[in-house]
């Protein structure tokens, strides 16, 4: 009996050890080079059974003068944010905002699932696995743009001159509103780049950025601004009464429109300002974004809501408007095709009936007379054939 109990205990110990797994990294943080006032994110993931605990530490300086401090969410005057989840495994992200030169250093992700990992009587190096990443923060490169901005011009040449690169330059290119201008790419180690716009209108306006391919990248923005250009997304909109209609106007220029107004044009050559409902409720609701404005009209009335609407957009360089025609149909509009077919059938049947009733009586009598004459001729022919037959001799 005692031997059986010992064997059972050994078996349970083996099973328990089989389900226990020490912590190990499946994703480690990556070193980064950033500029002052940029942001950085470090991410690590750890598996183990039970799920390991994750901590972040900051190492500064060199041994023996190295200092180590634990980071927590909200540290450094809310510049540090940590988000950690423990679901199937541990995943943690350390986010650093508004970087300064003092943020340069080694960031360490530590993990452990040892039950005694937080016991202060033993050294933590025995219980914690570690993965490190360097974050190096550079001074912002000095870029001299020419011009600083372009306002309501017909053409322009944009240029950037980099004066203090943080690392060797591999090339440069331009972007417009975040999209790379492919023809501007140059793989030459030049500290100067330019981009020419031959004709400036709302199609080419926007935020242009010169980018020098260094480590980290050096960039500077030049805004090309024109008066607003507003147009309706659809020239006309059709909807049924009691339903909802959405009228949309789009701004194609830069800078973006922040001030939108909607009007209902009246027959007396006047216009009525439409006031949006509070908190997105009411008959009229206006929603604006950087690129468009949407007027939603609820519970459409065929008499009061049908007509032409005008959207007006304003920015610092002027204003522009567009018009949308709203057609409101009756709820019975879908029945009109069916009623038209029924009416056509009724009219056709009526015409046929009247035609049959008003046929000439002579036509009918002529038909009867012709039939009688034919019958009399047939009877006479039969009689003559019968009486003219030869007699049979005895």
Secondary structure, 3 states (H helix, E strand, C coil): CHHHHHHHHHHHHHHHHHHCEEEEEEECCCCEEEECCCCEEEEEEEEEECCCEEEEEEEECCCCCCEEEEECCCHHHHCEEEEEEECCCEEEEEEECCCCHHHCEEEEEEEECCCCCCCCCCCHHHCCEEEEEEEEEECCCCEEEECCEEECCCCEEEEEEECCCCCCCCCEEEEECCEECHHHCECCCCCEEEEEECCCCCCCCEEEEEEECCCCCEEEEEEEECCCCEEECCCEEEEECCCCEEEEEEECCCCCCCEEEEEEECCCCCEEECCCCHHHCCCEEEEECCCEEEEEECCCCCCCCCEEEEEEEEECCEEEEEEEEEEEECHHHHHHHHHHHHHHHHHHHHHHHHHHHCCCHHHHHHHHHHHHHHHHHHHHHHHHHHHCCCCCCC
